[in-house]
């Protein structure tokens, strides 16, 4: 699948903001499941985008804006060709051993109810891959997707107890439960194209990758109960959703802030490669 994504993030402030600093993890990298044809970022304020890599190899852009300003728009746009690899991921930058992704964070903290759930879900399977698929199915069956799907994720155990959460909550629950099975797991942020024909739309999405000794990293989307296919664009990874958040920042002044996200998708014809 070849898709062109246009993602606008518009910030509005009730009072002029004096300054803002942001860190962006919004640029995908090439791997076996995708090829980035082109990609760009623009900010409508006077600033300089500084590109680097974070500890996990994600492409990171940082910028600072000096005000006053009442609105700020960040445009992320590009074209990506994606491939269905049945969720198996390779060709990525890996700077740490998989065991690092057994580390618990406040958003993926485990309690006894979640541990029991994970052990029960995987109890009938012996192979790691089968246990992970069973856990994904059990998580998908237990949880309901919050129609509001807030930008901020709650701690995994809170969403687990409510049986309700957003995409990030589903991912955090799956990560916590996979780690309870002593399987390294990490958070993935990106985009998902969903629908058919003229009704295809793109949205920010979150899922999980877990480490299988014979295969390497494999994707699991407990929100949809499936492994990622060519409808997914993989952007950033982290220990949890905070570490892989598309946008993080701070500002001075501005009063109340509102955020408006606009996403557009255009399908393009894939070109064969020799």
N, C-alpha and C positions, 0 to 999 in steps of 0.2 A: 504494500500500500504506500502511496506517495501522497503526502498531505502538506498543505501550507497553513501554518498557524499564525494568527495575529492576536496578541494578548495585550490589552491596554489596562493599566492600573491607574485610576484617577483618585488622587487625594484632594479633599477639600477641607478647609479649616474655617472655623467660625470667627477667628481673628487671625491677622497676618502672622505667619510663622517666622521666627527669627533665623532659624537654621535647621538643617536636617542632615543626618548621616544614614546611609543605607548599605546593606550587604545583600547582593542578589545571587541566588543559585538558580538560574533560569536558562542556562545554556546546556543543551545536551551534547554528549560526546559520541563518537563512533564506537560501535561494538558489533558483535555478531547479529544483533537483532535490529540494528538501525544504522543508516548512513546519513549524516548531516550534509545536505546539499548546500545550504547557506543559512546564516543566522545573524541577527543584529539586535542591538539594544540602543534605544534613544531615550533621553530624558529632556523634557521641554524647558528645563532651567539651565542656567549657566553653570556647568560643572565638567569635570574630567572623569571619565570612567577608567578605573584602574583594574586591569585583569590580572588574576593570579590563580593559584589552586589552593584549596583548603587541604587539611590533613588527609582526607579520604580521596583526594584526586578530583573532586568536583571543580568545575570551572566557576570561579567566583569573580564577580565585579563589585567594586565598592565606589561610592561617590559621596561628596559633601556638597551641600547647597547652602549659600548664605542669602538670607532674605532681605527685606520682607517679601513673602509670597503667600497668596491665598489658595492657590491650587498648584498641584504638581502631577504631571502625567509621565509614566514610564511605559514605553512601547517595546514589546518583545515580539519579534517577527522572524519567521524562517520556514524553510522547507526541509522535510525529513522523509526519507524512504525507509519503511519498516518491513520486517520479515518475521514470519511465525517460526519460532524456534522451540515451541512447546514449553516455553518458560525457562529454558536453559540459557544461562548468560555466560559469555566468554569474551575475551578481548577487552576487558575492562582494566583500569588501573587498580591494582591491589597492593597497598603499602603496608598492610598489617596481616598477621595470620588470622584465619577465621575465628580462632578462640577469643579474639578481642570482642567479638559480637555476642559473647555470652554475658557481657557486662550489663548490669541493671542500671537503669536511670529512673528518676522520679516518675516519668511518664510511662515506663514499662515495669514498674514495681509489681511484684507478684504477691498474692496472698494465698492462703490455704485453699480457698474455694476454687481459685483459678488453677492451682496446682492439681487438685483432684480432678477438675474438668479436663485438663490436658492429659493426665495419665489415663483417664477413662476413655477419652476419645481415641487414643492411640493404642489401647490395650489389645486389640485383636490383630494388630500388625507387628511384624518384626523388622522388615526392611525400612530404612530411614525415609526413603521417598514415599512409601505407602503410609507411614505414620504421619508424615506431613500433609498428605492429601486427606487423610482421615480427620486430622485436626482442622484443616481448612473447611471441610464439609460440616463439621460439628459447630465451628464458629459461625459460619454462615446461617446455619439452622437456628442457633440460639439467639443471635443478634438481629435487631431491626434497624434499618437505616433511618436516621433522623432526617426528615424532609428538609429541615432548615440547614443541616450540615454546617455548623458554625466553623469559622476560619480557625478558631483556637480549639485544640484538642484538650480533652480532660485526661486525667490519669486513667490508665487502663482498667484498674480495679473499680473505679467509679462507674465507668460506662458498662463494665461487665455486670455489675450488680443491678443496674437499671435495665439491662438487656437492650439498650438503645444507644446509638452513637453515630458519629459521622465517619467518613472514610478513614480519617486519621486514627480514630478510636478503634476501628476494626483492625487496622494495621498494628496498633500498639498492643491490643489484646493478643493477636496472633504471635507477635514477637515475644511477649512475656511467656506465653504458653509453650512456644517452641523451645525457649531457653530452659523452661522447666523440664523439658525432655532432654536437656543437655545438647541441644542442637543450636549452633550459632545462627542468629537471625538478625536482619537489619531492615531499616525503614527505607522505602524508595518513594520519591516524589516525581511527578511527571504529568503527562496529559493522557487522556483517554478519549478516543473518537467512538461514539456510540450511536446506534440507529441504523437505518437502511435508506438507500437511495438519496432523495432530496432531503430526508429528515435527519441525516447524519449531523451531529453536533459534537463539539469538543469541550472538555471541561478539565480543570485541574483534578488530579487523582492521586491516590496514595495506595501503595501495596507493600508487600514484603518479599525479601529474598532470604532463603534459608540454605545452609551449606550441606550438600550431600557429597560424601567422600568420593563416590564414583563419578559424579557429574560436575561438581563445583557448585556455584551459586545457581539456585533455581527460584523462579518467581512464583508467588502464590497471592492471589487476590481474594481474600476472604469476604470482601464486600459483594463480589459477584460469584464467588464459589468456583473459580477457574484459574488456570495459569495464564499469564499475559500472552497475548498473541500479537498480530501485526496492527492491532488497533491502539497499541500502547506506545508512548514515547517516553523513554527513560531519561530522567534529567539528573537527579542527585540522590546520594545515599547517605545514611548516618545511623547512629545508634538509636535515634528516635526522630519524631517529626520536628523537634526543635532544631536538631543538628542538620536536617535536610530541608528546612523551611525555605521556600522560594524567596521570601523577602523578610529581612529583619532590620530593624533600625531604631533610631532615637531622634527626637526633635526637641527644639527649644521654642516655647510659645506656641501659638496657633489655636489655643482654646480647644474646643471639641473637634475631633477628626472624624470624617466619614470616608469610606473607601468604596469605589465603584469599579467592578471588574467587568471588562467586555472581552468576550472571546469569539473569534470567527475562524471557521475552517473552510478551506477550499481544497478539493481533491484534484490531484494532478496525475497525469499518465506516467507510470513508472517507465524508465528507460532501461533497456537491457544493457548489461555490461559484458564485454568480451575479455 
